[in-house]
Structures are given as structure tokens and as C-alpha cells.
Amino acid sequence: MTHIGVTVDGLHRHGDVEPRLLLVHWLREDLGLVGTPIGCDTSNCGACTVLVDGRSVKSCSVLAVQVDGHEVTTIQGLTREDGEWHPVQRAFKECHGLQCGFCTPGMVMASVDLLSENPDPTEEEIRNGLEGNLCRCTGYHNIVKAVATAAAEMKGASS
Amino acid sequence: MTETVMRTDGAAIGRADRRKEDARLLTGRTNWTDNIQLPGTLHMACLRSSMAHAKILGIDASAALALEGVVHVYTGKDFPELAGSTCVWPVTDDIKMSHYPAICVDEVKYAGDVVAVVLATDKYTAIDALDLIDVDYEHLDAVVDMEEALKPGSPLVHADMGTNECYVAKMPCGDYAAVSAKADRIVKRRFINQRLIPNPMEPRAVVAAPRGMSDELTIWTATQIPHVLRVLLALLTGIPENHIRVIAPDVGGGFGAKLQIYREEVLALVLAEKIGKPIKWTETRSEHMVATHHGRDQIQDIELAVTNDGQILGMKVDLLADMGAYLQIITPGTPLLGMFMYSGVYKMEALDFTCTGVYTTKTPTDAYRGAGRPEATYAIERIVDEAAAELGIEPLEFRKRNWIKHEEFPYTQIAGLTYDTGNYEAATARALELFGYDELRAEQVVRRASGDTVQLGIGISTFTEMCGLAPSRTLGALKYVAGGWEHCTIRALPTGKIELITGTSPHGQGHETAWSQIASDIIGIPVEDIEVVHGDTGRAPYGMDTYGSRSLAVGGQAIKLAGERLVEKARLIAAHQLEASPDDIEFSAGTYSVKGDPEKSTTLQAIAFEAFSAHNLPDGMEPTLSGESTVDPMDFSYPHGTHLAAMEVDTETGKVTLRQYVAVDDCGVQINPMIVEGQVHGGLAQGIAQAMYEGALYDNDGNLLTSSMGDYLLPSAADLPSFITDRTVTPSTTHPLGTKGIGEAGAIASTPAIINGVVDALRPLGVTDVFMPASPQNVWRAIQTAQRSSTHTNGGAA
């Protein structure tokens, strides 16, 4: 067992983990942060995407021990403390960018990272930027629309 | 005839309400089955056969049992009689039904079949233990190819049956021999509707808790069918139905894959009962590829009998349908769900349908989005394009000459279905307008003339389908075991809040929002005061669940009637308390008032409390306020539409690009157009994926080659364009809300549109078909084959 200390969704969390334990299993099984789901076992689907130090990472492809001393943000930590949603969350609802919602946590976190890197993406850049996150319900049409909508809103807020 | 006039005093129906479901789904406060962690849970893992077909000579689990944390290892010998799944649709009298063991006893029949089950105190240990179980197999020959499987001397999947032929179903309509004799031309094609793997984003998962309150076992499972499952679990396990509660919590997509009873559900329940501890199993994605049923997989030999002036006389359909190794819930019936739809939107004098179900040593097939109708629609929409090409008639013109005209509805088509309404002209006109059809045809001419290496093709699909499964008597006549009704109870609670209990079981379709909208219009209560309860046999005891685009088409009727009954009971209480005759009480927007004296009024919410306190009810009236209804639909519904695809095909590399896609659908009245459009988008993506990307591949030994998401190409955002969509509205006259269904239309319509476009691009090169998926390899091969054969035909260069 290895002892790790990680800031998760703004709280300091620590625990003893098997070296082989995946970050996503630590979040879900040990910390009870089940908002981050698991959609595959080959790191193709991206449902488990979280932010590590602000950058999107598939939490099934990282060991818990690798984030020792780092900062992890899950979908459950994206909403502000006063309950206000992140613009990406609002845009996904407004644009009907989700149906079953299983890919949504990963899709939202990947979009947050995409917009932090590229605040004004074209449709093609959004599509390529989300290539690592699979959705089976929406055909991506409204997800792309949601990300563009969030970009416009965030740009408006920052200018 | 049921009343079809829409209420106009409410405004909720037709409004693009943002979804109620989204709050929890967007913040991670979800209720997936895999989230459930009960104290003392034992984790189940399944050892799956690495061989497609083999005898089990022995199993040594001693090393696994020695691993710390492993509690039990079970093999087939522990449950020799227990079935893991069952078939409720024996489609013919002489169908050969398989027994699907919960754990294989002496033989495995597909790669992925379960040979042992481990229970351990944690998930990692359970999976570790699988590697320590030693199974001694004796190889048996795999049965992979359907046509080989039917030949004498083929190895047998089920030796006791003496054949791999599961059934032969025939439906001759009209006299095909006669019409084909008088036809000028018989257009023949063999289409391959390849095997697909459904892949909802949430893998399957199940948690079974031992008996607790009410001496009841509770099973949470990622299913589309909690109600049907409860019945089947009772029948298979012998545990009385009234001791089983099934809960489908948040379910992350289904597409038919979760319209099933699976061995992991049966085993979890049986083991929870046997051991008295919670049992949990969650499928890995790679497991999903072999362990969850597949879809499609048909060889379609199609003939269209036509006249030289472009009239369709008749159609012959001869299918081979791959059942896989065992029959699951509706495995044999799935191809037959398309049986009535082969004539599509067209008039014809004869339809000769035959389907042969074939056992192979592969994962069982069953319903996948559209279930039988995509295959039928593919066949008819492809063959009309081929017929048009052979006759030299523009494909849209050929369709117009043969389709049912809007003034001809209701129209009883050749397979006996009566299409109540439709307007193919209107949907097509709108699609052409959005598409820029004439401009694209002009561009196509230019590219052909210039010999551009990237050719342009236009794919057309003028489709119809059947939703609203189904009138129970019709299902009975087709030998389906269950009925097709749906239930709703609407309860006005003492505090004025509304509980809408539905028998439908959503897994992404937004029922919580849309059902609230329907009820809101009928009972006059705002949508935010209506809570939709679903997916739990303890709280929503009656239902037939969600599949086949039935939830709105059938469930919507039950909501309407339940709401009307609630309103009528409340009217009697209002009349009593306002001291007026019920006939003099008007109801509008949740308020009851006396005609001509609007000051004398009360609200439905106030009446709800009166019904609870029961201090002042009419003599003899029972307290509480609710409306309940179970509706058996009077008929199917028939959505239709026109889809157009602009396809670019690189003739040197075979690369296919979807440049533009227009979908105009007619699903009748739309409850929530935003949700309708979302359903269209998702359906399009899946239908396009069949045409361009997906396909389950097996090697000759029966091993699944596309056994992970790395090998099975689910399209990403980068693989698809944005879609251009619109709707025409021709209300259904057989469904009281005028609705038809939209869940599967996109998946049904789009596959032939894409392939028609690819073939249209390549037709000058002599290509008359492209195997799906239209991968660069398949397209390049089609081009090479066509050019070789044209060289040969022309006696060309040596």
C-alpha cells in the first residue's frame, strides 16, 4: 500500500492505495465520488475524464499514486460553492447536449479543458478536440453546439 | 375512432422545455447501477470461454479459491438446470428452441460463453481469480458462416437438434410468381446487413440485494425492461415474483442491448438468495463486446419485379438471419419485426417473404435500434435505387411513381398493415429544399464530366417504419408471449404536488420532461409540480417498458387517459363543494369554475387536499384523488420521412466523406421538439455508423476480432458532420395525441441513404453495391471488382 494525498474537488483527501489502483477506482470506490463513470477498459471512451491540475485526463489511464500531491477536479467539483453551474454545464442543458448522460461528465470536463486552451474554437476544432470522448446518444450535433455556446458565453463574460 | 383533437388551453405540448433530468446528469449526482455500494457486497466476475465451440472436460478452481478474498467459485455443475436467458417469441410452431445455461455445464457455444463465476470481497480480486481457474477444453468446430451452417455435414451448434436451421418463417402476400412473370425486369441484389454491437455508453451492471423489507429481494440493473424482467426472473429462478423488486435506476443508453434478460442478472439474484449477501457485477467494455447481444446480421437476397415504365409489381425477400448460439428474449422475432415493412412506402401487388434463422457459434443477436425495420428499410431503399438505375429513371422520380400518395391514406399495404396517415410528397419537398438537390445534381454532372478523382453521390431514403409496439392481440397472433399495453397512474398528493407513475422505462429519452408536459396540459398543473416515477416495480408496478419507439406512442395514450380520469373525479368533488351540477363545472388550466359565475371556483390542488381529508366529499365517493389507465393501442403508428445524403468518394483511395445530411421526419405531433430533434440526431449517428464505420468481425475459428473499443469503430465527433433536420407534421389518427414515435427513425432511414449516395457516386465506374461499412477498403474493392468485370465484359485489354 502507498499513501497518497490529493486535493480532490477542493478538499484534501488522502488514503492508502494499492500501487495498481486506477485513479477512477480511487475516486469512485474509496472516495465515493461516483459522478465520474467508467465506460470502457481501453481508454477509448473518455467518460471518466477529470481535470488534473486543470488539464483533462482519462482517469482510467492514470494510477491513483500518480496524482499524489496534485489537484483533481471531477464533474462534482465543477459547480461553484454557491451552486452556480459552470458555463459549459449550462450550455449542455440549454443546447440539449446530453441524453442518457453517461458520457456527460467526461464530455463536460473535456470541453472545459478544450475551451481553456482554445477559447474561440471553430466547429472543426471542437469536433477534433472532443475526438477522445464518445457519445452514443446525441450524434454529437448538440454537444458541438453546446461547446460553441459556452465559448461565446465565456468570451462575453471575460471581455 | 378515438378523439384526435388536441387540447388548446394548455401550452406545454409542443414546447421545447429544457430537460428535468439534466440537473443530476450534469452535476454528477447520478444513480447508475455501478454507483451502488451496499455493505458486505460480494463482487462477481465471469470466466468467459476463449473458444467458440468446445467441450468442457474439467475445471480446476483450487488456485482461485486459495486466493485471499475469494469467497466462492461456481461452475455449471452447481446450477445444472438454471437458464441464464430465455426466448419469449417462438416465431413458428416448429422452431428449434435452445436452452441458454446460466453457466455452461459441458459445452461452450461461443467465445464469451460463461464457464465459471467468482465471488470475491473486492472487484480486483474477483478479476484476478479468473486467471487462476484452469479449464480443460476439447476443441469442437466453430460454425461461423450462415450458408455453410445450413449445408449437410456442417458442424452443429446444438447437436441434439440435428441441424443449424432454427426456423423458416414465410409470409406470402399476393401472387409473386404471377407478377414476376408479367414483369419486364427482375432486379436482383444480395445485400449484407452486417453484425453490429450496440455499445450504449453505460456498460451493463447489476446489484442484487438479499431479502429485506417485505421479504423481498431487490435487483438494481441497467435494463430497459424492469417489468418484463421481473416476470422472467421469477420464471427462470423459481423465486416467486412477489418477492422480487426490480429497479432500473439511471440507465445510460440501451438501443435494444438492455431489452434483454441476461445470465448475470439471473446469477446475481440466485446467488444473493443463496448466500444472503449483496452481489454486484459490472460489465467491462471488452466484456460487452462478447457478452451483450449483437444486432442485425442478415444476408438479404432481394428481387424487385418492375415494368419498363417504372412501376413496381412485386418484391421477393429471402433472408438468412444469424441467431448466434442461443435464442434470447426476441432473437428469432427480431428479423420478423421487419417482415411487414419490406414494401416501405411503395404500392405493389405481391410481397413474398421468407426468413431462415440460423444458429452459429457466435454471440446471440437480438434487438438493436430499429430491430428488423432498419434491415427491411435498407433492402427496399437500396433495391429501388438499383431498379431505377437499371431502368434509367431518376431515383426520386422512380420513388414518386410508386409511393402511396397523400390522398390515398389510410392505405392498406401489401403486407396487410393500414398506414393511417402520411405525406411523403411534403416531407420530400422540404428535404429537397433544404438539401439544394438540383445544385448538387448539377455539381455531380460537372465532376463526372471532368473525371474528378473525388466523385459526388446523392443518396435518397424515403422511408416509413412502424412504432407503438403494439396491439396485444396482434402480438398474440404473431406468437409473442406478452402484450403491448402501457400503464399510467397520476396521483394528486395532499400538498397539491403530482406524481405521474409510468410503466415506460427511459434510459436517455427524457420521459421525465416529456411526460410532465403531456400531463401538464391535461391536468393544468405546471410541469415543475409534476414528478415522473419510473423504472421501479415497487413504485411503478405495471408496465411494459421502453423499446420499439413505443413509450410515447403507447405510454403517451395512458398518460392522457389517466389525466382525464383524474380531472373527471376532481370535477365531481368541485361540483359538490361549489354546489353546482358537474355539467355546469368548467375546467381550464387547473381551475374548476361554475359556468357563468367564474368567482365560484376552486383549484385541482385544493381538491387534492379535500380528497385527502375527505371531510366533504360527495356521498359514496372514495377518498384520494388519482387517475389510472392501462391502454392497449388500437394500431401501430407509421412515422415516415425523407433523408438525403451528399457523399464524396475518392475513387483512388476509397475514402468516403459525408458532406451533407438532410433529414426531414414526420413523427406526427411533437411533445417536445428539442427532444425529438435529439432523437433524430442520435439515430442518424447510429445508422450512419452502420453504413460507414461499424461491423463486428469474426475469424474462421469464431473469435470476435472487433473485441474492444479500440477495434470496433464507434464514430467520434470528428467522424460526423452537423445535420440539417426538420419535420413535417401529419398527425396520427390512430393515436389520441396524434403522435407516432421517433426513437428509431434516424437509425432506420440513414443507412440506405448513405450507401445509396456512395453507390450513386461510383455508378459510372460500374459499381452496383458496396458492402457495409463503406470503409476505404470495402469501397476500393468494389471499384476494383467493378472495373475488372467491365474490362472482362468489354473483352478489354489482356
Chai-1 contact restraints between the chains, C-beta under 6 A:
chainA,res_idxA,chainB,res_idxB,connection_type,confidence,min_distance_angstrom,max_distance_angstrom,comment,restraint_id
A,V34,B,N35,contact,1.0,0.0,6.0,A-B,restraint_1
A,G35,B,G28,contact,1.0,0.0,6.0,A-B,restraint_2
A,P37,B,W32,contact,1.0,0.0,6.0,A-B,restraint_3
A,G39,B,M201,contact,1.0,0.0,6.0,A-B,restraint_4
A,C40,B,R285,contact,1.0,0.0,6.0,A-B,restraint_5
A,C40,B,M709,contact,1.0,0.0,6.0,A-B,restraint_6
A,D41,B,T284,contact,1.0,0.0,6.0,A-B,restraint_7
A,D41,B,R285,contact,1.0,0.0,6.0,A-B,restraint_8
A,D41,B,S286,contact,1.0,0.0,6.0,A-B,restraint_9
A,T42,B,S708,contact,1.0,0.0,6.0,A-B,restraint_10
A,T42,B,M709,contact,1.0,0.0,6.0,A-B,restraint_11
A,T42,B,G710,contact,1.0,0.0,6.0,A-B,restraint_12
A,N44,B,M709,contact,1.0,0.0,6.0,A-B,restraint_13
A,N44,B,G710,contact,1.0,0.0,6.0,A-B,restraint_14
A,I75,B,G28,contact,1.0,0.0,6.0,A-B,restraint_15
A,Q76,B,G28,contact,1.0,0.0,6.0,A-B,restraint_16
A,T79,B,T27,contact,1.0,0.0,6.0,A-B,restraint_17
A,Q89,B,L26,contact,1.0,0.0,6.0,A-B,restraint_18
A,F92,B,L26,contact,1.0,0.0,6.0,A-B,restraint_19
A,K93,B,R18,contact,1.0,0.0,6.0,A-B,restraint_20
A,K93,B,D22,contact,1.0,0.0,6.0,A-B,restraint_21
A,H96,B,M674,contact,1.0,0.0,6.0,A-B,restraint_22
A,H96,B,G678,contact,1.0,0.0,6.0,A-B,restraint_23
A,L98,B,L25,contact,1.0,0.0,6.0,A-B,restraint_24
A,Q99,B,G508,contact,1.0,0.0,6.0,A-B,restraint_25
A,Q99,B,G678,contact,1.0,0.0,6.0,A-B,restraint_26
A,C100,B,G252,contact,1.0,0.0,6.0,A-B,restraint_27
A,C100,B,G253,contact,1.0,0.0,6.0,A-B,restraint_28
A,C100,B,H507,contact,1.0,0.0,6.0,A-B,restraint_29
A,C100,B,G508,contact,1.0,0.0,6.0,A-B,restraint_30
A,G101,B,L25,contact,1.0,0.0,6.0,A-B,restraint_31
A,F102,B,M201,contact,1.0,0.0,6.0,A-B,restraint_32
A,F102,B,E202,contact,1.0,0.0,6.0,A-B,restraint_33
A,F102,B,G252,contact,1.0,0.0,6.0,A-B,restraint_34
A,C103,B,M201,contact,1.0,0.0,6.0,A-B,restraint_35
A,T104,B,L25,contact,1.0,0.0,6.0,A-B,restraint_36
A,P105,B,G28,contact,1.0,0.0,6.0,A-B,restraint_37
A,R127,B,A717,contact,1.0,0.0,6.0,A-B,restraint_38
A,R127,B,A718,contact,1.0,0.0,6.0,A-B,restraint_39
A,N128,B,A718,contact,1.0,0.0,6.0,A-B,restraint_40
A,L130,B,A717,contact,1.0,0.0,6.0,A-B,restraint_41
A,E131,B,S716,contact,1.0,0.0,6.0,A-B,restraint_42
A,E131,B,A718,contact,1.0,0.0,6.0,A-B,restraint_43
A,L134,B,L714,contact,1.0,0.0,6.0,A-B,restraint_44
A,R136,B,P200,contact,1.0,0.0,6.0,A-B,restraint_45
A,R136,B,M201,contact,1.0,0.0,6.0,A-B,restraint_46
A,R136,B,G253,contact,1.0,0.0,6.0,A-B,restraint_47
A,C137,B,G253,contact,1.0,0.0,6.0,A-B,restraint_48
A,C137,B,G508,contact,1.0,0.0,6.0,A-B,restraint_49
A,C137,B,G682,contact,1.0,0.0,6.0,A-B,restraint_50
A,T138,B,H681,contact,1.0,0.0,6.0,A-B,restraint_51
A,T138,B,G682,contact,1.0,0.0,6.0,A-B,restraint_52
A,G139,B,H681,contact,1.0,0.0,6.0,A-B,restraint_53
A,G139,B,G682,contact,1.0,0.0,6.0,A-B,restraint_54
A,G139,B,L684,contact,1.0,0.0,6.0,A-B,restraint_55
A,G139,B,A685,contact,1.0,0.0,6.0,A-B,restraint_56
A,Y140,B,A717,contact,1.0,0.0,6.0,A-B,restraint_57
A,Y140,B,L720,contact,1.0,0.0,6.0,A-B,restraint_58
A,H141,B,H681,contact,1.0,0.0,6.0,A-B,restraint_59
A,H141,B,S722,contact,1.0,0.0,6.0,A-B,restraint_60
A,H141,B,F723,contact,1.0,0.0,6.0,A-B,restraint_61
